Amino acid sequence: MRRIKYVIIILFCATSCLCFSQNEEVVETEVDSKYKEDQFYFGVTYNLLGSRPTDVKQSGFSTGFHLGFIKDMPINAARNKAIGLGIGLSANSYNQNLLIQKDDGGVVSYSVIDDADTFTKNRFSSNFIEVPLEFRWRTSSATSYDFWRIYAGFKFSYMLSHAAKYNGDLGSFKYTDISDFNKLEYGLTLSTGYNTWNLHLYYALSPVFSKEAKLDGESMDMHAIKVGLMFYVL
């Protein structure tokens, strides 16, 4: 997961430098009446777990990094309304007190750590390939790069890898083969703002774990909620 985070951050820095250099350069060009807002996107989010079991609590700062490209397909003559379809990567972590363990037979169990002083790290993380689909409204024109936008849509994500890590009084262990994590995640998205900076919200409609993952005999229906900033670079 750490490698994917580094790749996302490096690519974001490169695309940002390209964007700023293009904005500073003034070139006389013919106006393109058929312009599109094809864009690279980069997002940083604070990750929450919705519908948590009563005793499950988050701790620390749970982060998400998102990077990809969206193809813009205008649907009106003014080209300020469009459908956007993209592909990207995301790396996510969730710090909390839900302990995930495996016994010698490979059976997975879930329990709540009551005392936060008994561990220094307890989190699960996941890496996804994601496919965003958006309805896009903006105040753009063929000659303006600065405009207001509201992009609302749906995002499908497929898990490439995951990990559950613990460091504390019970020792130190890491699992990368917990079958209870749902491979497919999907949810609603909303990005709104001006120019490069935009507020972003993602609300997952699918749970993090399958029905087989049980805490005190009950299935956990936790789902991801991500709040942060989304940057768009032409």
N, C-alpha and C positions, 0 to 999 in steps of 0.2 A: 504494500500500500504506500509505503514511504517513497518508493521510486515513482509511482504514478503521480503522487503529489508534486514531486520535484519537476517532473515532465510538464505538468499542467502549469506550474508557476513560471517555468522558463519560457514556455510558449506564449503565455500571457504577456510577459515582459517584452518579448520580441514583437508581438502584434501591436502592443501599445506604442512602442517606439516607432513602428511603421506608421501608425495612425497619426502621431504627433508630427512626424516629418512631412506627411502628406498635407496636413493642415497648414503648415508653415510655408509650403511651397505654393506660389501663385503662378498658375500656368493658364494661358489663354487657350481654351478648348471649346469645341462646338458643343452646344447644349444637347444633351441626350434626352429626348422626349420619351424614350422607352426605358428610363432608368429603373433599376431594381435596388432594393436594400439588402443584397446578399451580405451576410455578416458573420464574422467570428464572434463568439460570445465567451465571456469568462465570468464565473460567479463565485462569490464567497458567502457561505451561509452559516447561521447558527442552527444546529440541528436539535429538535425536540422530539420527544416520544409522546404521542397522544394516546389517550385511553389506557394509561398505565395501570397495572394492578395497584391496590391501595398502598402497599408498603414499598413499592419500587420508586426510587427517587433518582434523579439525575444529579451529577456533581461535576464541577469543573466546567470547561468550555468544550462543547462538542461541535466539531467543525465539518463543513462540506466544501469541496472545491469542484468546480464544474467548468468544462471547456469543450467547445465544439464549433460547428459551422451550421448555419441555417440558410437554405435556399429560399429566396423570396419570389412569390408568384402573385403579382398584382391582379386584382379582380375588377377594377373599375378604371375609367379613362383617366382620372386624375392621379391614379397610381398611389393614392394614400390609404388604400385598403388592400390587404393582401392575405394570402395563406402562406405560412412559413413551415417548411419541413426540414428537419436537420438531423444531425448525428453527432454524438459527443461522448465524453468520458466524465465520470465523477468518482471522487473518493470521499468517503464519509466515515465519521467516527461518532460513537455514543458512549460517554462516560456515565456510569450508573452503578447501582448496588445489586444488580441481578447477577448472581454467581452462576456461571455455566461450567459444569464439571462432567468428566467421563470416568467411569470406573474401569477396572482391568478388563472387563468384558466388552468395553466400547459403548455401554449404555449411557446416554446423556441424561443429566438431571439438572433441575433449576431450583435455586433457593435464593432468599433475600439475605443480604448481609446487613444485620441490624446496627453494628458498630462501625462507623466510618473510619475509626482510628486503627482498625485491624488490617487495612490494606492501603497500599500506595497507588495501585493501578487496578482498575477493573473496567474493562470496556470491550465492546465489540465494534468491528469496523467492516466496511464493505466497499467494493469497487464495482462500478456498473458501466456498461455501455448503454447510452440513453438516446432515445429518439423523440425529440420534441415536435409537436404539431401545434401551430398557433394561428389564431385569427389576429391580424395585425392592423391596427389603426394608428395613423401618425399625421402630423402636420407638415410633412416633408414636401419638397418640390425638386425639380431637376437641378436646381442651382443652390439648394440649401442643404448643408450637412448638419445643422443644428435644428432640432425639432422635438416637439412633445410626442410621446408615444404611449399607447396602451396595448400590450400584447397579452392576450388571454388564450389559454389552450390546455392541452393534455400532453402528458409525457409518459412514454413506456420506457422501462429500464430493465435490463437483463444483467444479473449478477455474474461477474467474471471471477471474483474471489471474495473470501471473507476470512475473518479471524476473530477469536475471542481470547483476550489476554488477561491474566491476573498476576499480580505481585502482592504478597502480603504474608500474614501469619501462617497461611496454609502452604506457602512455598511460592514457586513461580512456574506458571505453565501457560501454554498457548495451543489453541486448537484451530485448525484450518479446514476441518472436514465435518462440520456440524450440519447434518442433513435437514434439520428443522428450519433453517433459514429459507424463506421463499426466494426462489430464483427470479421470479418475475414480479416487478413492482410497477404500479401505475398510479397516476394521480393528476390533480388539477394544478395549473400554473398561472401566475399573473406577474407580469413585469410592467412597471409604469414609471415614467420619469422624463428627463430632458437630456438630450444629447447622449453622452457616453454613460452617465450615471443614472441608475434605475433601481428602485426598490423591487425586490423579488420575493414571491411567496410560492411555496409548493406544499400541497396538502395531499398526502397519499391516501388512496381509496383502498389499497391492499395492505394487509398486515405484514409486519416484519417476519413473524414466525408462522409456521403452519399449525394446523389444529393439533398436531401430535405433540407440540411443545406445551407442557402443562406445568403450572405452578400451583402447588397445593391441590392438585387434582383438577384444576380449571385451566382451560385454554387461554392463552394470552393473545389479546386482540390489539396489541400496540401497533400504531402506525406512525410513519415519519411525518414531521412537520418541519419545513425549512424556511427560515426567514433571513434575508440578507440583501446583498447588492449584486446586480447583474450589470456587466459592462458589455457594450456592443461596439465592435470595431469594423468599419467598412473595409 
